[in-house]
Amino acid sequence: MDSAAAASPDSLNFFVLFMRADWVVKLVMLGLSGASLWSWTVIIDKTFRISRISRQAREFEDEVASGKSLEEIANAAGERPAHVLPRMLQQALKEWRDARAKGLSTDGQAAFLIQRIDRVLDAAIARETGRLEDGLGSLAIVATASPFIGLFGTVWGIMNAFQAIGVQKNTSLAVVAPHIAEALFATAIGLIAAIPAYIAFNKFSTDAGKFAARLEGFADDLSTAIQRRLAERV
């Protein structure tokens, strides 16, 4: 192959670069492409899931604020509601009903009821937060590891470029350009995988924290409502 053919425009398109790349660089490109595809799967899933549960939370909070009784709202949610807020409401009311059936004759029993409700609600918040954060670890791995994996492919491609110089005894750009292009292509794929994963990880981590704070606020409101009922009984 002459020098002009080695650096023709057709030889520098992405498909040809991949097909001509060293097997190590090919593995790097395939691995980074797979990581990017996986991260986008997580990103799309989290986007729709967080949007859905946030909308449902707003609707449920509006219903609670409408003036209906908590029992009426809990019954309307069904036996096994999918959203965490009605589940928290039902769990708190169940603890209240069980304690009332056994009798609440002392302040100590009332305080123990509040503690038990707080523990139940905290457990529900922890489980829901864990579900929201599921998959964020893979985004963090893609965001942090992809640039270094791409850099490894780049270094390997540059090594091939120097080997080509040594074999052909020619330092012209036409000889080394395909190898340099392969190396830079690996870097580009690494950045394409890392940047969206990094942005999405930070966004979803923030969203999960905000939603957890929202759940904690709702739990505090429930605890306050139960305490108000206890005070009225006294």
Secondary structure, 3 states (H helix, E strand, C coil): CCHHHHCCHHHHCHHHHHHHCCHHHHHHHHHHHHHHHHHHHHHHHHHHHHHHHHHHHHHHHHHHCCCCCHHHHHHHCCCCCCCHHHHHHHHHHHHHHHHHHHCCCCHHHHHHHHHHHHHHHHHHHHHHHHHHHCCHHHHHHHHHHHHHHHHHHHHHHHHHHHHHHHHHCCCCHHHHHHHHHHHHHHHHHHHHHHHHHHHHHHHHHHHHHHHHHHHHHHHHHHHHHHHHHHHHHC
